[in-house]
Amino acid sequence: VLKNKIKYLITGIRSRESVKRKKYEKISKNPLIPAVQINPILEWTKED
């Protein structure tokens, strides 16, 4: 992320995959990376 100057990170995570991910928001700042994290499928289920 730093080397390539990435400003946004689009993920493929779903909140139902783990307890930790249930706390995620659709758009947030990840403390581990200096980029805005976008989670567009966060609310999807296995059926989606």
N, C-alpha and C positions, 0 to 999 in steps of 0.2 A: 504494500500500500504506500509506504513512504517513498520507496525507490521510483515507483511509477506515478507518483502524485495523484493517486486515486482519491476522488472526493466523495464518491458514493459507492456503496457495496450492496448489491441486490442479492438477497439470499433465497433459498428454497426451503426454509424451515417452517414447520407447522407447530402451533402451540401444544397440540395434543401428543407430541412426540416425547416430551419429558416435563418434569415438574419445573425445571429451570426455565424452559421455553414458555411456560404459561405466563411468566412475568414480562415477556417481551411485548413491545408495542409495534405497530405497523411501521412507524418511522422513529428511530431513536439514535442516540449516540452510544457507540460501543466503547467502553473504557480501554479495551485492548487494542483498538485500532483508531487512528485519527481520521475517520471517515464517517459519514452519515450512513447508518445501516437501514436499508429498506427491506421489509419483510412482507411482500405482497400476498403470499398465500398463507399467512399466519393462521387464519381462521378456517382453512380448508379441512375437510375430513378425509378419511380414506376413500370415501365414495366420490369425492369431487374430482 
